[in-house]
Amino acid sequence: MHRKICAIGNSRGVSLPADVLEKLHLAVGAEVTVELDEAQTKIIIEPVRKKKYPKGIDRKFVSQVNEFIEKYRPALDELAKK
């Protein structure tokens, strides 16, 4: 299917057909990755799928740990050097 590139602010975009989004279970606000395959001159757009945690792992706890790491990354990096 052919689509046109359109202006979106200072960026450019392409509209995605509703039936394709529906088949992939994607809606407005869903996250996708955009990659360039230079060898084949292709743009690859793929849905970002949420990580599935093993049974017993609390997502909220994982989120809190990740926030802690980001907040204190410089200090943690220095500690790792010692």
C-alpha distance (Angstrom), angle and dihedral (degrees) to the residues before:
residue distance angle dihedral
M1 . . .
H2 3.78 . .
R3 3.80 122.6 .
K4 3.80 132.2 176.2
I5 3.77 125.6 -126.8
C6 3.80 110.4 -119.6
A7 3.81 134.6 -168.0
I8 3.81 116.9 -102.6
G9 3.79 106.9 180.0
N10 3.81 106.8 -61.9
S11 3.81 91.0 -21.2
R12 3.78 134.5 71.1
G13 3.78 128.1 -125.0
V14 3.77 146.2 -179.2
S15 3.79 124.7 -140.5
L16 3.79 116.2 -125.5
P17 3.81 120.6 -141.4
A18 3.81 115.1 -107.5
D19 3.81 93.1 -129.2
V20 3.81 91.6 55.8
L21 3.81 91.5 49.1
E22 3.80 90.3 47.7
K23 3.82 92.6 52.3
L24 3.82 89.6 51.6
H25 3.83 92.1 44.8
L26 3.81 91.5 -120.0
A27 3.79 127.2 145.8
V28 3.78 137.6 177.9
G29 3.79 107.7 -58.0
A30 3.81 95.4 27.1
E31 3.80 114.3 137.8
V32 3.80 122.5 -118.9
T33 3.79 134.7 177.7
V34 3.78 119.5 -127.6
E35 3.79 118.1 -155.5
L36 3.78 134.2 173.9
D37 3.79 118.8 -134.7
E38 3.80 98.0 -160.5
A39 3.80 94.1 -179.4
Q40 3.80 91.8 60.2
T41 3.83 95.9 26.7
K42 3.82 91.7 -123.6
I43 3.77 135.3 139.3
I44 3.80 111.4 -140.5
I45 3.81 119.7 -156.8
E46 3.81 116.7 -172.7
P47 3.81 132.7 172.9
V48 3.79 116.7 -107.9
R49 3.78 106.3 -124.6
K50 3.78 120.3 -153.9
K51 3.78 115.0 -111.8
K52 3.77 114.4 -107.8
Y53 3.77 112.5 -134.8
P54 3.80 123.2 -147.7
K55 3.79 116.4 -99.9
G56 3.80 111.2 -76.1
I57 3.83 95.9 27.7
D58 3.80 110.8 119.7
R59 3.82 113.7 -141.2
K60 3.79 92.2 -151.2
F61 3.81 90.5 55.4
V62 3.82 91.3 48.9
S63 3.79 89.0 50.5
Q64 3.82 91.3 50.5
V65 3.81 91.8 49.3
N66 3.81 90.8 50.0
E67 3.82 91.0 49.8
F68 3.82 90.3 49.9
I69 3.80 91.6 50.3
E70 3.81 92.4 49.9
K71 3.81 93.0 46.3
Y72 3.80 94.3 49.0
R73 3.82 99.7 30.1
P74 3.84 95.9 122.1
A75 3.82 91.8 51.8
L76 3.80 92.3 44.5
D77 3.82 90.8 49.6
E78 3.81 90.2 52.4
L79 3.80 91.7 48.4
A80 3.80 90.5 50.1
K81 3.82 89.8 57.9
K82 3.83 92.0 59.3
